[in-house]
């Protein structure tokens, strides 16, 4: 038990999220619990509108729960001030979304470097780290290309490298292959699993892709605001 606690990276406790729309109250998440240990790849599946993205945004500190707490290394991130929470998100969590959100005016290398520069890292060290990651994701020959000169799969690989540049505790990915064709999606899936095996990176991914989810260590269905682990 103590070994598991030592390896605990993330813990969400009794998370609820309530929205009010048109005078009606909608409880999207209902007393939800989830924990991940170092090196796990965990998938969240569920119907559209089930609250998967809401859960991921709360897990990464992008949105606040109506009640409950989110802990990284035992620290409740929602006890942080807004500036400290923003710094936490940049340094400790890597985000990969369905859209790559690369900045069009910057090169591939500059985009990957961006979180490290924002965090105040030494520019030369950040550049070296970004180049290592671009090599790892198969984009070492595309450093000086701008996002518009990259294919959809290359753009998403660059987004993955960017998410890793600050050596985060965990990567949160929201439908990361949703906009890709089947072959390119498979290459991005392979990349996630390779990074997990190479670096021991912890992943929490939202996906509709059951084939992708079948490769994960654990899978949960989000249904009626509660997570149900698949066997």
ZICOR-V684810 format. One record per residue. SS is DSSP state (H for helix, E for strand, L for the rest). PHI is phi in degrees with one decimal (* if undefined). D_CENTER is the distance of its C-alpha to the mean C-alpha in Angstrom with 2 decimals. Layout:
ss:SS phi:PHI d_center:D_CENTER
ss:SS phi:PHI d_center:D_CENTER
//
This chain:
ss:L phi:* d_center:26.56
ss:H phi:-63.4 d_center:26.42
ss:H phi:-63.3 d_center:24.61
ss:H phi:-63.0 d_center:21.81
ss:H phi:-63.4 d_center:21.70
ss:H phi:-62.4 d_center:21.69
ss:L phi:-94.5 d_center:18.58
ss:E phi:-66.8 d_center:16.71
ss:E phi:-97.0 d_center:13.39
ss:E phi:-142.2 d_center:12.30
ss:E phi:-148.0 d_center:14.70
ss:E phi:-105.0 d_center:14.97
ss:E phi:-121.9 d_center:18.69
ss:E phi:51.4 d_center:20.68
ss:E phi:-79.6 d_center:18.29
ss:E phi:-121.5 d_center:20.18
ss:E phi:-142.5 d_center:19.53
ss:E phi:-119.3 d_center:22.65
ss:E phi:-115.9 d_center:23.31
ss:E phi:-114.9 d_center:26.83
ss:E phi:-140.2 d_center:27.80
ss:L phi:58.7 d_center:31.40
ss:L phi:80.5 d_center:32.74
ss:E phi:-105.2 d_center:30.85
ss:E phi:-99.2 d_center:28.38
ss:E phi:-117.8 d_center:25.42
ss:E phi:-95.1 d_center:23.63
ss:E phi:-78.7 d_center:20.24
ss:E phi:-119.3 d_center:19.00
ss:E phi:-127.5 d_center:21.89
ss:E phi:61.5 d_center:21.78
ss:E phi:-84.2 d_center:18.58
ss:E phi:-122.3 d_center:17.81
ss:E phi:-159.3 d_center:14.99
ss:E phi:-136.0 d_center:14.66
ss:E phi:-129.6 d_center:12.95
ss:E phi:-102.3 d_center:14.89
ss:L phi:-55.8 d_center:14.24
ss:L phi:88.3 d_center:13.65
ss:L phi:-81.1 d_center:12.72
ss:E phi:-118.6 d_center:10.85
ss:E phi:-122.0 d_center:10.85
ss:E phi:-111.9 d_center:10.98
ss:E phi:-115.0 d_center:11.80
ss:E phi:-116.7 d_center:14.61
ss:L phi:158.7 d_center:17.16
ss:L phi:-67.0 d_center:19.38
ss:L phi:-59.3 d_center:18.64
ss:L phi:84.1 d_center:18.93
ss:L phi:-75.1 d_center:18.22
ss:L phi:108.2 d_center:15.61
ss:H phi:-63.5 d_center:12.38
ss:H phi:-66.3 d_center:10.68
ss:H phi:-59.2 d_center:12.65
ss:H phi:-60.0 d_center:11.40
ss:H phi:-65.3 d_center:7.67
ss:H phi:-65.1 d_center:9.11
ss:H phi:-67.5 d_center:11.32
ss:H phi:-59.2 d_center:9.04
ss:L phi:-97.1 d_center:7.59
ss:L phi:76.7 d_center:11.22
ss:L phi:-81.6 d_center:11.31
ss:L phi:-139.5 d_center:13.87
ss:L phi:-100.8 d_center:16.38
ss:L phi:-73.7 d_center:17.63
ss:L phi:-69.2 d_center:21.31
ss:E phi:-156.4 d_center:21.84
ss:E phi:103.3 d_center:20.25
ss:E phi:-142.1 d_center:18.19
ss:E phi:-126.0 d_center:14.82
ss:E phi:-118.6 d_center:15.45
ss:E phi:-119.1 d_center:13.93
ss:L phi:56.8 d_center:16.80
ss:L phi:85.6 d_center:19.12
ss:E phi:-99.1 d_center:18.63
ss:E phi:-76.9 d_center:18.18
ss:H phi:-67.6 d_center:16.00
ss:H phi:-84.6 d_center:17.93
ss:H phi:-88.5 d_center:21.07
ss:L phi:-78.4 d_center:20.07
ss:L phi:-68.0 d_center:21.74
ss:H phi:-59.0 d_center:19.91
ss:H phi:-61.7 d_center:20.29
ss:H phi:-68.8 d_center:19.08
ss:H phi:-66.2 d_center:16.03
ss:H phi:-62.5 d_center:15.23
ss:H phi:-65.4 d_center:15.91
ss:H phi:-59.2 d_center:13.73
ss:H phi:-57.8 d_center:10.61
ss:H phi:-69.3 d_center:11.71
ss:H phi:-91.4 d_center:12.68
ss:H phi:-106.6 d_center:10.71
ss:E phi:-128.3 d_center:7.00
ss:E phi:-107.7 d_center:5.27
ss:E phi:-112.5 d_center:3.90
ss:E phi:-130.0 d_center:5.11
ss:L phi:-107.9 d_center:7.49
ss:L phi:-61.5 d_center:10.67
ss:L phi:-92.7 d_center:12.61
ss:L phi:-72.8 d_center:12.11
ss:L phi:54.7 d_center:13.54
ss:L phi:-75.0 d_center:15.39
ss:L phi:-85.8 d_center:18.48
ss:L phi:-64.6 d_center:21.52
ss:L phi:-83.4 d_center:23.97
ss:L phi:-110.4 d_center:22.29
ss:E phi:-72.4 d_center:22.34
ss:H phi:-56.0 d_center:19.54
ss:H phi:-61.7 d_center:20.09
ss:H phi:-63.8 d_center:20.24
ss:H phi:-63.1 d_center:16.94
ss:H phi:-67.0 d_center:15.22
ss:H phi:-69.9 d_center:17.35
ss:H phi:-51.0 d_center:16.63
ss:H phi:-61.8 d_center:14.16
ss:H phi:-68.6 d_center:16.62
ss:H phi:-68.3 d_center:19.57
ss:H phi:-61.2 d_center:18.35
ss:L phi:-75.1 d_center:17.92
ss:L phi:87.0 d_center:21.53
ss:L phi:-71.5 d_center:21.30
ss:L phi:-62.4 d_center:24.36
ss:H phi:-60.3 d_center:24.24
ss:H phi:-66.0 d_center:25.76
ss:H phi:-68.5 d_center:23.44
ss:H phi:-64.6 d_center:20.34
ss:H phi:-62.2 d_center:21.97
ss:H phi:-62.8 d_center:22.71
ss:H phi:-62.3 d_center:19.17
ss:H phi:-63.1 d_center:17.93
ss:H phi:-67.0 d_center:20.76
ss:H phi:-60.5 d_center:20.00
ss:H phi:-69.6 d_center:16.46
ss:H phi:-63.3 d_center:17.99
ss:H phi:-65.4 d_center:20.52
ss:H phi:-62.0 d_center:18.07
ss:L phi:-93.7 d_center:16.41
ss:L phi:81.0 d_center:19.95
ss:L phi:-122.6 d_center:20.31
ss:H phi:-63.0 d_center:22.80
ss:H phi:-88.7 d_center:25.42
ss:H phi:-118.0 d_center:23.44
ss:L phi:-53.9 d_center:22.90
ss:L phi:-93.6 d_center:25.35
ss:L phi:-80.2 d_center:24.49
ss:E phi:-88.5 d_center:23.12
ss:H phi:-51.4 d_center:20.38
ss:H phi:-66.2 d_center:23.25
ss:H phi:-96.6 d_center:24.70
ss:L phi:-106.1 d_center:21.76
ss:L phi:-72.9 d_center:21.31
ss:H phi:-59.1 d_center:18.42
ss:H phi:-66.2 d_center:17.12
ss:H phi:-67.1 d_center:17.71
ss:H phi:-60.8 d_center:15.91
ss:H phi:-70.1 d_center:12.67
ss:H phi:-64.9 d_center:13.35
ss:H phi:-63.9 d_center:13.97
ss:H phi:-63.9 d_center:10.67
ss:H phi:-65.8 d_center:9.09
ss:H phi:-60.2 d_center:11.88
ss:H phi:-59.8 d_center:11.30
ss:H phi:-64.9 d_center:7.80
ss:H phi:-94.5 d_center:9.87
ss:L phi:-63.6 d_center:13.01
ss:L phi:-94.2 d_center:13.10
ss:L phi:51.2 d_center:12.52
ss:L phi:-69.9 d_center:9.77
ss:L phi:-66.7 d_center:10.19
ss:E phi:-155.1 d_center:6.78
ss:E phi:-104.5 d_center:3.63
ss:E phi:-109.3 d_center:1.24
ss:E phi:-127.4 d_center:3.52
ss:E phi:-111.3 d_center:6.69
ss:L phi:48.2 d_center:9.79
ss:L phi:-67.4 d_center:9.01
ss:L phi:-113.4 d_center:12.68
ss:L phi:-64.1 d_center:14.28
ss:L phi:-101.8 d_center:16.32
ss:L phi:-109.7 d_center:17.42
ss:L phi:-69.8 d_center:20.66
ss:H phi:-58.4 d_center:20.91
ss:H phi:-67.3 d_center:21.73
ss:H phi:-68.0 d_center:19.01
ss:H phi:-59.3 d_center:16.39
ss:H phi:-64.0 d_center:17.82
ss:H phi:-67.3 d_center:17.57
ss:H phi:-71.4 d_center:13.82
ss:H phi:-58.3 d_center:13.63
ss:H phi:-58.9 d_center:16.01
ss:H phi:-62.0 d_center:14.01
ss:H phi:-57.9 d_center:11.02
ss:H phi:-69.3 d_center:13.82
ss:H phi:-64.1 d_center:15.78
ss:H phi:-64.7 d_center:13.23
ss:H phi:-62.1 d_center:12.91
ss:H phi:-73.7 d_center:16.71
ss:H phi:-75.5 d_center:17.43
ss:H phi:-107.0 d_center:15.37
ss:L phi:69.1 d_center:14.55
ss:L phi:-64.6 d_center:10.82
ss:L phi:-89.0 d_center:9.19
ss:E phi:-125.0 d_center:6.55
ss:E phi:-121.8 d_center:6.03
ss:E phi:-123.3 d_center:6.48
ss:E phi:-97.8 d_center:8.77
ss:L phi:-155.3 d_center:11.62
ss:L phi:-94.6 d_center:15.35
ss:L phi:-83.3 d_center:16.05
ss:H phi:-68.1 d_center:17.93
ss:H phi:-63.3 d_center:18.90
ss:H phi:-63.4 d_center:15.37
ss:H phi:-64.6 d_center:14.76
ss:L phi:-65.0 d_center:18.08
ss:L phi:-88.8 d_center:16.80
ss:L phi:-80.6 d_center:14.40
ss:L phi:-71.2 d_center:15.93
ss:E phi:-140.4 d_center:15.74
ss:E phi:-135.1 d_center:15.42
ss:E phi:-129.3 d_center:16.00
ss:E phi:-96.0 d_center:17.66
ss:E phi:-93.4 d_center:17.16
ss:E phi:-141.0 d_center:20.77
ss:L phi:54.8 d_center:22.89
ss:L phi:79.5 d_center:20.26
ss:E phi:-129.3 d_center:20.05
ss:E phi:-88.0 d_center:18.04
ss:E phi:-122.0 d_center:20.33
ss:E phi:-72.5 d_center:19.57
ss:L phi:-82.8 d_center:20.81
ss:L phi:-100.9 d_center:23.38
//
